[in-house]
Amino acid sequence: MQTSKNQSFFARLGFAWAGVVHALRSEHSLRFQVLALGIVLIALAWFRPEPEWWAITLLTSAVVLAAELFNTALEHLADHLHPEVHPGIRVVKDCAAAAVLMTSLAAVAVAVALAVHLARRAS
């Protein structure tokens, strides 16, 4: 079994990319989040807000995707270590899902703030 410890930067980058690819193939919610990011990028290009809004939006989107990837990793680990239903494992998985929900709500709040900003700029 190969570990990512003490590997070259490019090897570790390959491991990270493999994780992204696996998660995209196996997780519907991550695919949805990536689709939403694509729509957001199109909207940003269309409305051309100030660079600060690009930064806030992209940072928030990256946090949502990272939370989704952490949730996926935690769920896979929990299922591997304890495949049967267990109340303690359920709490762990629910809390990880709640983290994704919180970051997603933050992204929606940024979208609303950007929409308000763009509406004020247009008037």
Secondary structure, 3 states (H helix, E strand, C coil): CCCCCCCCHHHHHHHHHHHHHHHHHHCHHHHHHHHHHHHHHHHHHHHCCCHHHHHHHHHHHHHHHHHHHHHHHHHHHHHHHCCCCCHHHHHHHHHHHHHHHHHHHHHHHHHHHHHHHHHHHHC
